[in-house]
Amino acid sequence: MRIEGSVALVTGGNRGIGREFVRELLARDAEKVYVAVRDPGTVEGRPAVVPIALDVTDHDQVAAVAARCSDVQLLVNNAGVNLVQGLIAAADLSAAELEIRTNYLGPLALCRAFAPVLKAGGGGAIVMMVSILARAAIPACGSARRAGARRRGRPPRRHGGGHRARARRRPQSGGTGVRTHAALVTVARWGAGVPRCRA
């Protein structure tokens, strides 16, 4: 899709790769970028940036943000957490449960909430930012949760409510000046005018 003049929402856009997403969108002349984070006070103030409070594990907040940001054309699901707890060595399931809620169910809730918004606006795109750990079996690094997120980034040919999507996956490396490892970026185009899905 065309970035110039578009309206985007980036989750976790206050640091790391998320902040680079915001900077690049602005550099490509996006009209407005909502930066959705738990603490809006941590967002760099600049023209065209709108900080907005969002905990992706809170489904009521997700719904409220989708209602408020009804002009969004591009959703960037970037927020994530990695508590580096071993699957067996961890004292309990709390770390795994938080990672699943944040890295899998959170982006899924956002996709569901914003799909009607994108369709109503004539179509748009959803970007799924997934760590390369989705391809690597490293028990202490949340690989299973990321693999689930990667699979979720492959939209079926038809979604409930008449939505259609097609997706492309693009491997990325940490060449943005931030400390990160390689990542997988899935870009899904949403809207009634998208004829088919390619994964």
Helices and strands as residue ranges (DSSP letters): E 7-11, H 16-27, E 32-37, G 40-42, E 49-53, H 59-68, E 74-77, H 94-100, I 101-105, H 106-120, E 124-131, G 132-135, G 139-141, H 143-152, E 158-159, E 163-172, E 183-190
